[in-house]
Amino acid sequence: MSIRVTLDVMLARRKMKLSELAERVGIAPQNLSVLNAGRARAIRFSTLEAICRVLNCQPGDLLEFDAAAPPPNDEG
C-alpha cells in the first residue's frame, strides 16, 4: 500500500505503549493494532483526531505517502 502508518514511531517518541493509547483514545486495542500494522483500509477522522490529540501531533506525523509502493489492488 502506498500509505504507510508510522504510529509506532510516534508512540516510541512519546514513550507510550499501544495499549495506553487505545485506552486514552477509547478504541479497542485490536483495532489500533490493525492500524499500527498498516492493515487498516480506512480510519475515521474522529479517531485520527483523537490519536493526534493524545499524542500531541499532526496527521502527517502518523501517515506517510510512499510513491514507490505499488497501488493497492481494490478488487474484492
N, C-alpha and C positions, 0 to 999 in steps of 0.2 A: 504494500500500500504506500502511496506517495505522501501521506500524512503520518508523521511519527509522533508518538506521545512521549514526552520527556518528563513525565510526572515523577519518575524515580529520581531524576537529577534534582528537582526542586525539593523533594522530600529529604534527600541527603543534605542539601544546603540548609534546610530548616531543622535538621536533626529530628525528624518526625517519622514515625512508623505509619505504614499504610492503615493499620487498624485504628490508630489515633485520629488520623484524618477522616476516616469513614465515620467514626463516632461524632466528631465535631461538625461534619458536613450533614450528617443524618442520612447516610446512604449505606446500603448493605456492603460489608467488606468484599463480598464476592463480586458485586457489580464494579466496585472500584478496582479490584484486581483485574477484571476483564479489560477495563480502560487502560490500566497501567501496562498490561501486557501487549497492548496495541491490537486487541481482538475486537474492540467495540466498533460497531458500524455507525454509531451516532452518539451524540451527547446533547442533553438538553442545555439550553443556555442558562437556565436556573441552576443546574448542577455545576456547570462551568463557573458561573458567578460565585457560587458558594465555595468552591475549591479555591478560587482566586482570593476570595475574602479571607479564608482561613490561612492560606499560605502567603498572603500579602504580596501577590504577584499579578502579572498581566496574562491574558490568554496565550499570548505569543511566547511566554516563558514555559508553557506546557505543551504546545503544539508546534511542530516543525514541518515544513514542506521539503520533500526530497525530490527534486526534479529528475534525478537519475533513476528513481524507482519506477518499475513498470506500472501503468494504470491498473486500478482494481478491475477484476472481472465481475461484473454485476449480474451475470447470468445466474438464475435460480439454482 
